[in-house]
Amino acid sequence: MTKNSPIFLSNLFSLGVGCIGLFGLLGCGSPPSPEAKPVQESVQSLAAEPPVELRGFWVDAFNPGFKTPEQVSKLVADVKKANGNTIIAQVRRRADAYYTSDREPRSNDPDLAPDFDALQDLIDKASAEGIEVHAWLATLPAYKEGYTTTDPSHIWQRHGPEATGRDNWAMLDRPGEAPGYLDPGHPDAVDYTISIYLDVLQRYDVDGLHLDYIRYDGTDLGYNPTALARFNRLTGRTGIPAADDPDWMQWRREQVSNLVRKLYIKSLAIKPEVKITAAVIAWGAGPVSAKGWEQTRTYREVFQDWRGWLEEGILDIAMPMVYHIEDKEERRQWYDQWIEFAKNNQYNRYVTIGVGGYLNYIENSLNQIRRAQKPSATGNTAKGQQIYSYASSNVYSNADLKRKEKSRLDLPRQPWQYAPQSNDWFYRSLSEPSSYVDPATGKTYETQPVWEAPARPPDLPWKSQPTKGAIMGTVELCPEVCDSVGLQLENLSDTSQTYIIKTDGSGWFGAVSLEPGIYKITLDLRDRPSKQIRIKPGQVAEVVFE
């Protein structure tokens, strides 16, 4: 490792008012400014300070990148040469491991070197160069035809759609078909998934844990029998809700947020300095105002409320995948709408912009990075960029285009040619003046760098200099599971800081960004005594009702 506000559930409400009410503990503006430099610091030393900006590459496991010691060495060298500082490596593809695990089977990827711990080798080599490593685990996907092992210990073999009763954890559509995801409405699937992240956190010295596919795969999904039974029991309903039923949509949205919250707080209790980041959706047109958020495809189609996660404080860095083609006017507008929204909706956390290099020509990706680096119209800045992907950094190294004729023919420069060496052209263009000869047209394009000098990743002051604390616990007082039991948290020294939260499907609850002090916790269960607990800065207090 290179070297740390409560709205707690989607339907939480506060008993306070104004900015010291529902969102008071988060604050109402942009993230805090960096600590001021001492007055006596010389101009020369200030000039020597490296810029602060996350500069990352997503390195997927469906392509070469870190599967052999030689690939890892090249990856680290390429990122360093580009003046990057963060590698987000996909070490879990479909519930398989590119690292040493006793919880999930080793990936059946034939390109993974035998007995090679790709994650550990990457950590060793990257940290020696001052580069952060974020372990990217695909969160809910567990099956992909042709890629998933038939090992009987694999989670899809044990808890896929063929399993019966509560043992079936699969995300299903209304007819019962499964796209290959686990369902976040199933408590056992959630707890299993979190255990995989925590296992990596405890055994590897990573700088970050990265969530991906932390969402439903569409509006018509979520009909796992256990999840559906929970929804009906908790809402007093029967039958099967329509895909666009508002209550059913909100309930599914809450299940995704519950998973994020639980992972964040449990990680905070183990290694508070580790960054929790997520690749999040930015499909279609971006919201042009805060009110437009709930009309986005992100919020309505896949039930991913990443703005709410930042607002609550249960995600350190949101990395919206703003993958739009620069050559198409409408898509260019979508890109600009999303990055403007992202810069202005960080709350007391961070956003870094995901650039879809695989869709664009080199100079177009550089132009998108420049716009990501600029302040918004109201003066807010994102905290960096990351590029998708290391293996397909531009349209000429995008191997998928070899089999996607329509997408290939839709490009403005023809005929398209596969040129994997163009990755090296792109890496170089990030950090130095460069040029390349376009494989399709033969025209020479000259470019100017966007990462001209090395930079350091941003510090997370809410972790490195914490002033607030967190709480988590379980309620074990019900005949079966205490699902969605309400709790009231009251700061005894300031009763305006009173909050209502709920347990999840396992009876677990948690909240972050609590002001230090003694809190009274009261259950929404008859004849059950309250408890008091002290919240300390930078710590997670734990309480059990049994």
C-alpha positions as CSV (number, residue, x, y, z in Angstrom):
1,M,0.0,0.0,0.0
2,T,1.2,3.5,-0.8
3,K,0.6,5.8,2.1
4,N,-7.4,8.1,5.9
5,S,-22.8,12.5,7.4
6,P,-25.7,10.3,8.7
7,I,-28.2,9.5,6.0
8,F,-27.9,5.8,6.5
9,L,-30.6,4.1,4.5
10,S,-32.2,5.2,1.4
11,N,-35.4,6.0,3.3
12,L,-33.8,7.5,6.4
13,F,-35.2,10.7,7.6
14,S,-33.8,13.2,10.1
15,L,-35.6,14.9,13.0
16,G,-33.3,17.9,12.6
17,V,-33.7,20.9,10.3
18,G,-31.8,22.7,7.5
19,C,-28.2,21.8,6.9
20,I,-27.9,20.7,10.5
21,G,-30.8,18.3,9.9
22,L,-31.1,15.6,7.3
23,F,-27.8,16.4,5.7
24,G,-26.2,18.3,8.5
25,L,-23.5,15.9,9.4
26,L,-22.4,15.8,5.8
27,G,-22.4,19.5,5.2
28,C,-24.0,21.3,2.3
29,G,-21.2,22.3,0.0
30,S,-18.3,20.8,-1.9
31,P,-15.6,18.7,-0.2
32,P,-13.4,20.6,2.3
33,S,-10.4,22.5,0.9
34,P,-6.9,21.1,1.5
35,E,-5.1,22.3,4.6
36,A,-3.5,25.7,4.1
37,K,0.3,25.8,3.7
38,P,2.4,27.5,6.4
39,V,3.0,31.2,5.7
40,Q,6.7,30.8,5.9
41,E,6.8,28.2,3.2
42,S,8.9,29.5,0.3
43,V,7.6,30.1,-3.2
44,Q,10.2,27.7,-4.5
45,S,9.0,24.9,-2.2
46,L,5.4,25.5,-3.2
47,A,6.3,25.3,-6.8
48,A,7.9,21.9,-6.1
49,E,4.7,20.5,-4.7
50,P,3.3,17.8,-7.1
51,P,-0.2,18.3,-8.3
52,V,-3.0,16.4,-6.5
53,E,-5.0,14.3,-8.9
54,L,-6.0,10.7,-9.1
55,R,-4.8,9.3,-12.5
56,G,-5.8,5.8,-13.0
57,F,-6.3,2.9,-15.4
58,W,-8.9,0.3,-15.2
59,V,-7.2,-3.0,-15.9
60,D,-9.7,-5.7,-16.8
61,A,-9.3,-9.4,-16.4
62,F,-10.8,-10.3,-19.8
63,N,-7.6,-9.0,-21.5
64,P,-3.8,-9.1,-20.9
65,G,-2.6,-6.8,-18.1
66,F,-1.6,-8.6,-14.9
67,K,-1.8,-12.3,-15.5
68,T,2.0,-13.0,-15.6
69,P,4.9,-11.4,-13.8
70,E,6.0,-9.9,-17.1
71,Q,2.6,-8.4,-17.7
72,V,2.6,-6.8,-14.2
73,S,6.1,-5.3,-14.7
74,K,5.0,-3.8,-18.1
75,L,1.7,-2.5,-16.6
76,V,3.6,-0.7,-13.8
77,A,6.1,0.7,-16.2
78,D,3.4,1.9,-18.5
79,V,1.5,3.6,-15.8
80,K,4.6,5.3,-14.4
81,K,5.6,6.5,-17.8
82,A,2.2,8.0,-18.3
83,N,2.5,9.8,-15.0
84,G,-0.4,7.8,-13.6
85,N,-0.6,6.9,-9.9
86,T,-3.5,4.4,-9.6
87,I,-4.1,0.9,-10.9
88,I,-7.6,-0.5,-10.6
89,A,-7.1,-4.2,-11.3
90,Q,-9.9,-6.6,-11.8
91,V,-8.9,-9.5,-9.5
92,R,-12.4,-11.0,-9.4
93,R,-14.1,-11.5,-12.7
94,R,-17.1,-13.7,-12.1
95,A,-16.8,-14.9,-8.5
96,D,-13.3,-16.2,-9.2
97,A,-9.9,-15.2,-7.9
98,Y,-6.8,-13.8,-9.5
99,Y,-5.3,-13.9,-6.0
100,T,-4.8,-16.5,-3.3
101,S,-8.2,-17.3,-1.9
102,D,-9.7,-20.0,0.3
103,R,-13.2,-18.6,-0.3
104,E,-13.6,-18.7,-4.1
105,P,-12.0,-20.9,-6.7
106,R,-9.0,-19.7,-8.7
107,S,-9.9,-18.3,-12.1
108,N,-9.9,-20.8,-14.9
109,D,-8.3,-18.2,-17.2
110,P,-5.8,-20.1,-19.3
111,D,-3.6,-16.9,-19.5
112,L,-3.2,-16.7,-15.7
113,A,0.3,-18.1,-14.9
114,P,0.2,-21.2,-12.7
115,D,0.5,-20.6,-9.0
116,F,0.8,-16.9,-9.7
117,D,-0.7,-14.5,-7.1
118,A,-1.4,-11.6,-9.5
119,L,-2.6,-9.2,-6.8
120,Q,0.4,-9.6,-4.5
121,D,2.8,-9.2,-7.4
122,L,1.1,-6.1,-8.5
123,I,1.1,-4.6,-5.0
124,D,4.8,-5.3,-4.6
125,K,5.8,-3.8,-7.9
126,A,3.4,-0.9,-7.9
127,S,4.0,0.2,-4.3
128,A,7.8,0.3,-5.1
129,E,7.0,3.0,-7.7
130,G,4.6,5.0,-5.5
131,I,1.5,3.7,-7.4
132,E,-1.7,2.8,-5.6
133,V,-3.4,-0.5,-6.2
134,H,-7.2,-0.8,-5.9
135,A,-8.6,-4.3,-5.9
136,W,-11.5,-4.3,-8.4
137,L,-14.0,-7.1,-7.7
138,A,-17.1,-7.5,-9.9
139,T,-19.7,-7.2,-7.1
140,L,-22.8,-9.0,-8.2
141,P,-22.0,-10.8,-11.4
142,A,-21.3,-14.5,-10.7
143,Y,-21.6,-16.2,-14.1
144,K,-20.6,-15.5,-17.7
145,E,-20.8,-18.2,-20.3
146,G,-17.4,-19.4,-21.3
147,Y,-15.7,-17.8,-18.4
148,T,-17.2,-19.3,-15.2
149,T,-15.5,-22.4,-13.8
150,T,-17.4,-25.6,-13.3
151,D,-15.7,-26.1,-9.9
152,P,-18.5,-27.4,-7.6
153,S,-17.4,-24.9,-4.9
154,H,-18.2,-21.9,-7.2
155,I,-21.0,-19.8,-5.9
156,W,-23.1,-20.1,-9.1
157,Q,-22.9,-23.9,-8.9
158,R,-24.1,-23.8,-5.3
159,H,-26.5,-20.9,-5.3
160,G,-27.4,-20.2,-8.9
161,P,-30.9,-20.5,-10.4
162,E,-30.9,-24.3,-10.2
163,A,-30.7,-24.2,-6.4
164,T,-34.0,-24.4,-4.5
165,G,-35.6,-22.4,-1.8
166,R,-33.4,-20.0,0.1
167,D,-30.3,-21.5,-1.5
168,N,-31.2,-19.8,-4.8
169,W,-29.4,-16.4,-4.7
170,A,-29.7,-15.6,-8.4
171,M,-31.1,-12.3,-9.7
172,L,-34.1,-13.3,-11.8
173,D,-36.5,-11.6,-14.2
174,R,-40.2,-12.2,-13.8
175,P,-40.3,-15.4,-16.0
176,G,-37.4,-16.7,-13.9
177,E,-34.5,-16.3,-16.3
178,A,-31.1,-15.4,-14.8
179,P,-28.6,-13.0,-16.4
180,G,-25.8,-14.3,-14.1
181,Y,-25.9,-11.9,-11.1
182,L,-26.6,-12.5,-7.4
183,D,-29.6,-10.6,-6.1
184,P,-28.9,-7.8,-3.5
185,G,-32.4,-8.4,-2.1
186,H,-31.3,-11.8,-0.8
187,P,-29.6,-11.3,2.6
188,D,-27.3,-14.4,2.2
189,A,-26.0,-13.2,-1.2
190,V,-25.2,-9.8,0.3
191,D,-23.3,-11.2,3.3
192,Y,-21.4,-13.6,1.1
193,T,-20.4,-10.9,-1.3
194,I,-19.2,-8.6,1.5
195,S,-17.2,-11.5,3.0
196,I,-15.2,-11.7,-0.3
197,Y,-14.3,-8.1,-0.1
198,L,-13.3,-8.2,3.5
199,D,-11.2,-11.3,2.9
200,V,-9.1,-9.4,0.4
201,L,-9.0,-6.4,2.7
202,Q,-7.7,-8.4,5.6
203,R,-5.1,-10.4,3.7
204,Y,-3.7,-7.8,1.2
205,D,-2.1,-4.4,1.6
206,V,-4.3,-2.7,-1.0
207,D,-4.9,1.0,-1.2
208,G,-8.5,0.6,-2.2
209,L,-11.4,-1.8,-2.7
210,H,-13.3,-1.1,-5.9
211,L,-16.9,-2.0,-6.5
212,D,-18.3,-2.7,-10.0
213,Y,-21.7,-3.9,-11.2
214,I,-23.1,-2.8,-7.9
215,R,-26.6,-2.6,-9.3
216,Y,-29.4,-4.5,-10.9
217,D,-28.9,-5.5,-14.5
218,G,-32.2,-3.9,-15.6
219,T,-35.6,-2.7,-14.5
220,D,-37.2,-6.1,-15.0
221,L,-34.9,-7.9,-12.6
222,G,-35.0,-8.6,-8.9
223,Y,-37.6,-11.3,-8.7
224,N,-35.6,-13.8,-6.7
225,P,-38.2,-15.7,-4.6
226,T,-36.5,-14.8,-1.2
227,A,-36.2,-11.2,-2.2
228,L,-39.8,-11.0,-3.4
229,A,-41.1,-12.6,-0.2
230,R,-39.2,-10.0,1.8
231,F,-40.7,-7.2,-0.2
232,N,-44.2,-8.5,0.2
233,R,-43.8,-9.2,3.9
234,L,-42.4,-5.8,4.6
235,T,-44.9,-3.9,2.6
236,G,-47.9,-6.0,3.5
237,R,-48.5,-6.9,-0.1
238,T,-49.0,-10.1,-2.1
239,G,-48.4,-11.2,-5.6
240,I,-45.7,-10.0,-8.0
241,P,-45.2,-6.3,-8.5
242,A,-44.8,-4.8,-11.9
243,A,-41.2,-3.8,-12.9
244,D,-42.2,-0.1,-12.8
245,D,-44.1,-0.3,-9.5
246,P,-42.7,2.8,-7.5
247,D,-42.5,0.9,-4.2
248,W,-40.8,-2.1,-5.8
249,M,-38.3,0.2,-7.6
250,Q,-37.5,2.0,-4.4
251,W,-37.1,-1.2,-2.5
252,R,-34.6,-2.6,-5.0
253,R,-32.7,0.7,-4.9
254,E,-32.5,0.4,-1.1
255,Q,-31.1,-3.1,-1.3
256,V,-28.2,-1.9,-3.4
257,S,-27.5,1.0,-1.0
258,N,-27.7,-1.4,1.9
259,L,-24.9,-3.5,0.5
260,V,-22.7,-0.5,-0.1
261,R,-23.3,0.8,3.4
262,K,-22.5,-2.5,5.0
263,L,-19.3,-3.0,3.1
264,Y,-18.2,0.6,3.8
265,I,-18.7,0.4,7.5
266,K,-17.3,-3.1,8.0
267,S,-14.2,-2.1,6.0
268,L,-13.9,1.1,8.1
269,A,-13.8,-1.0,11.2
270,I,-11.0,-3.2,9.8
271,K,-8.7,-0.8,7.8
272,P,-10.1,2.7,8.0
273,E,-7.4,4.1,5.7
274,V,-8.4,2.0,2.7
275,K,-10.4,3.8,0.0
276,I,-13.8,2.4,-1.0
277,T,-14.5,3.3,-4.6
278,A,-17.0,2.3,-7.2
279,A,-17.4,2.4,-11.0
280,V,-20.9,3.9,-11.4
281,I,-23.3,4.3,-14.2
282,A,-23.5,7.5,-16.4
283,W,-25.7,6.2,-19.2
284,G,-27.5,8.5,-21.6
285,A,-28.1,12.2,-21.1
286,G,-26.8,13.6,-17.8
287,P,-28.9,15.5,-15.3
288,V,-28.7,19.2,-15.9
289,S,-29.9,20.0,-12.3
290,A,-30.0,18.2,-9.0
291,K,-33.7,17.5,-9.5
292,G,-32.9,15.7,-12.7
293,W,-31.0,12.9,-10.9
294,E,-34.1,10.8,-10.2
295,Q,-35.0,10.8,-13.9
296,T,-31.6,9.3,-15.0
297,R,-31.3,5.8,-16.3
298,T,-28.8,5.2,-13.4
299,Y,-31.5,5.9,-10.8
300,R,-34.5,4.5,-12.6
301,E,-33.3,1.5,-14.6
302,V,-30.5,-0.1,-12.5
303,F,-31.4,1.4,-9.1
304,Q,-28.0,2.8,-8.4
305,D,-28.2,5.9,-6.2
306,W,-24.5,6.8,-6.2
307,R,-25.2,10.4,-5.6
308,G,-27.0,9.3,-2.4
309,W,-24.0,7.2,-1.4
310,L,-21.7,10.3,-1.6
311,E,-24.3,12.4,0.3
312,E,-24.5,9.8,3.0
313,G,-20.8,9.3,3.2
314,I,-20.7,5.5,2.5
315,L,-18.5,5.8,-0.6
316,D,-15.1,7.6,-0.7
317,I,-14.8,8.0,-4.4
318,A,-17.5,7.6,-7.1
319,M,-16.0,6.9,-10.5
320,P,-18.7,7.5,-13.0
321,M,-18.1,5.7,-16.3
322,V,-18.8,8.6,-18.6
323,Y,-18.2,6.5,-21.7
324,H,-19.4,8.6,-24.6
325,I,-18.1,9.0,-28.2
326,E,-16.6,12.4,-28.7
327,D,-17.2,12.4,-32.5
328,K,-21.0,12.3,-32.0
329,E,-22.4,15.7,-31.0
330,E,-25.2,14.2,-28.8
331,R,-22.8,11.9,-27.0
332,R,-20.3,14.8,-26.5
333,Q,-23.1,16.7,-24.9
334,W,-24.0,13.8,-22.7
335,Y,-20.3,13.6,-21.5
336,D,-20.3,17.2,-20.6
337,Q,-23.6,17.0,-18.8
338,W,-22.5,14.1,-16.7
339,I,-19.1,15.6,-15.7
340,E,-20.7,18.9,-14.8
341,F,-23.2,17.1,-12.6
342,A,-20.5,14.9,-11.0
343,K,-18.3,17.9,-10.1
344,N,-21.2,19.7,-8.5
345,N,-22.5,16.7,-6.5
346,Q,-19.6,15.4,-4.5
347,Y,-20.9,16.5,-1.1
348,N,-18.1,15.6,1.4
349,R,-16.7,12.9,-0.7
350,Y,-14.9,12.8,-4.1
351,V,-15.7,12.1,-7.7
352,T,-13.1,11.2,-10.4
353,I,-14.2,11.0,-14.0
354,G,-14.1,7.7,-16.0
355,V,-13.1,8.3,-19.6
356,G,-14.0,5.7,-22.2
357,G,-10.8,5.6,-24.2
358,Y,-11.9,2.3,-25.9
359,L,-14.6,4.3,-27.8
360,N,-12.5,7.2,-28.9
361,Y,-9.5,8.3,-30.9
362,I,-6.4,9.3,-28.9
363,E,-6.8,13.0,-29.3
364,N,-10.5,12.9,-28.4
365,S,-9.8,11.1,-25.1
366,L,-7.2,13.7,-24.3
367,N,-9.8,16.4,-25.0
368,Q,-12.3,14.7,-22.7
369,I,-9.6,14.5,-19.9
370,R,-9.0,18.2,-20.3
371,R,-12.7,19.0,-19.8
372,A,-12.8,16.6,-16.8
373,Q,-9.9,18.6,-15.3
374,K,-11.5,22.0,-15.6
375,P,-13.8,23.4,-12.9
376,S,-17.5,23.3,-13.3
377,A,-19.5,26.5,-14.0
378,T,-19.9,26.9,-10.3
379,G,-16.2,26.3,-9.5
380,N,-16.2,22.7,-8.4
381,T,-13.5,20.3,-9.6
382,A,-13.4,16.5,-9.9
383,K,-10.5,14.9,-8.1
384,G,-9.0,13.0,-11.1
385,Q,-9.6,10.7,-14.0
386,Q,-9.3,7.0,-14.7
387,I,-9.3,5.5,-18.2
388,Y,-11.1,2.5,-19.5
389,S,-9.1,0.6,-20.3
390,Y,-5.5,-0.2,-20.1
391,A,-5.9,-3.0,-22.7
392,S,-8.2,-1.0,-25.0
393,S,-7.1,2.6,-24.5
394,N,-8.4,3.8,-27.9
395,V,-10.5,2.6,-30.9
396,Y,-7.5,1.0,-32.6
397,S,-6.6,-1.3,-29.7
398,N,-10.3,-2.2,-28.9
399,A,-10.3,-5.9,-29.9
400,D,-14.0,-6.1,-29.5
401,L,-14.4,-4.1,-32.7
402,K,-13.0,-7.1,-34.6
403,R,-16.4,-8.9,-34.0
404,K,-18.7,-5.8,-33.8
405,E,-19.0,-4.9,-37.4
406,K,-21.8,-2.3,-36.9
407,S,-19.8,-0.4,-34.3
408,R,-16.7,-0.6,-36.4
409,L,-18.4,0.7,-39.5
410,D,-19.9,3.5,-37.5
411,L,-16.5,5.1,-36.9
412,P,-15.8,8.2,-38.9
413,R,-12.3,7.0,-40.1
414,Q,-12.4,4.0,-42.4
415,P,-11.3,1.4,-42.8
416,W,-10.8,0.6,-39.2
417,Q,-7.7,-1.5,-38.4
418,Y,-6.8,-3.3,-35.2
419,A,-3.5,-1.8,-34.0
420,P,-2.6,-3.0,-30.4
421,Q,0.6,-1.0,-30.6
422,S,-1.6,2.2,-30.4
423,N,-1.8,1.6,-26.6
424,D,1.8,2.6,-26.4
425,W,1.0,5.7,-28.5
426,F,-1.8,6.6,-26.0
427,Y,0.3,6.0,-22.8
428,R,3.0,8.3,-24.2
429,S,0.5,11.0,-25.2
430,L,-0.7,11.4,-21.7
431,S,2.7,12.6,-20.3
432,E,4.6,14.2,-23.3
433,P,4.0,16.0,-26.6
434,S,3.4,13.2,-29.1
435,S,2.1,12.3,-32.5
436,Y,0.8,9.2,-34.3
437,V,-0.1,8.2,-37.8
438,D,-3.7,7.2,-37.9
439,P,-4.0,3.6,-39.1
440,A,-7.1,4.2,-41.2
441,T,-6.3,7.5,-42.9
442,G,-2.6,7.8,-42.8
443,K,-2.9,11.3,-41.3
444,T,-0.5,12.4,-38.6
445,Y,-2.1,13.7,-35.4
446,E,-0.1,15.8,-32.9
447,T,-1.1,15.9,-29.3
448,Q,-0.2,17.7,-26.1
449,P,-0.1,16.0,-22.7
450,V,-2.7,16.1,-20.0
451,W,-0.6,14.5,-17.3
452,E,2.6,16.4,-18.0
453,A,4.1,16.2,-14.5
454,P,3.7,13.4,-11.9
455,A,0.9,13.8,-9.4
456,R,-0.1,12.3,-6.1
457,P,-3.6,10.9,-5.4
458,P,-5.8,13.0,-3.3
459,D,-5.9,12.6,0.5
460,L,-9.2,11.7,2.1
461,P,-9.4,14.0,5.1
462,W,-12.4,12.3,6.6
463,K,-10.2,9.2,6.9
464,S,-6.7,10.7,7.4
465,Q,-7.9,13.3,9.9
466,P,-11.3,12.0,11.1
467,T,-13.5,14.2,13.2
468,K,-16.6,12.0,13.2
469,G,-17.3,8.4,14.0
470,A,-19.6,5.5,12.9
471,I,-21.7,2.8,14.5
472,M,-22.8,-0.7,13.5
473,G,-24.6,-3.5,15.2
474,T,-27.2,-6.2,15.0
475,V,-30.7,-6.7,16.4
476,E,-31.2,-10.3,17.5
477,L,-34.5,-10.1,19.3
478,C,-37.0,-11.3,16.7
479,P,-38.4,-14.9,16.3
480,E,-36.5,-15.1,13.0
481,V,-34.6,-12.2,11.5
482,C,-35.1,-8.6,12.6
483,D,-35.5,-7.4,9.0
484,S,-36.2,-3.6,8.6
485,V,-36.5,-2.9,12.3
486,G,-36.4,0.8,13.0
487,L,-33.9,2.4,15.4
488,Q,-33.6,5.9,16.7
489,L,-30.1,7.4,17.3
490,E,-30.1,10.4,19.6
491,N,-27.1,12.4,20.5
492,L,-27.7,13.2,24.2
493,S,-25.6,16.4,24.1
494,D,-27.5,17.7,21.0
495,T,-30.9,16.3,20.4
496,S,-31.2,18.0,17.1
497,Q,-28.8,15.2,15.9
498,T,-31.5,12.5,16.0
499,Y,-31.8,10.0,13.2
500,I,-34.0,7.1,12.2
501,I,-32.3,4.1,10.6
502,K,-33.4,0.5,9.8
503,T,-31.8,-2.9,9.9
504,D,-31.1,-4.8,6.7
505,G,-32.2,-8.3,5.8
506,S,-29.8,-9.9,8.3
507,G,-30.7,-7.7,11.2
508,W,-27.6,-5.5,10.8
509,F,-27.6,-1.7,11.0
510,G,-25.0,1.0,10.5
511,A,-24.4,4.7,10.2
512,V,-21.5,7.0,9.4
513,S,-20.4,10.6,10.0
514,L,-21.7,10.9,13.5
515,E,-20.5,13.7,15.7
516,P,-18.6,12.4,18.8
517,G,-20.6,11.9,21.9
518,I,-23.0,9.7,23.8
519,Y,-25.9,8.3,21.8
520,K,-29.0,6.7,23.0
521,I,-30.3,3.9,20.7
522,T,-33.9,3.0,20.9
523,L,-35.5,0.1,19.0
524,D,-38.9,0.3,17.3
525,L,-39.8,-2.9,19.2
526,R,-42.3,-3.0,22.1
527,D,-40.9,-3.4,25.6
528,R,-37.2,-3.4,24.5
529,P,-34.8,-1.3,26.6
530,S,-32.6,1.3,24.9
531,K,-28.8,1.4,25.0
532,Q,-26.2,4.1,25.2
533,I,-22.9,4.1,23.3
534,R,-20.0,6.5,22.9
535,I,-19.1,7.6,19.4
536,K,-15.4,8.5,18.9
537,P,-13.7,10.2,16.0
538,G,-12.3,7.7,13.4
539,Q,-13.8,4.7,15.2
540,V,-16.7,2.3,14.5
541,A,-18.7,1.7,17.7
542,E,-20.4,-1.7,17.9
543,V,-23.6,-2.7,19.7
544,V,-25.7,-5.8,19.8
545,F,-29.3,-6.0,20.9
546,E,-29.9,-9.6,22.1
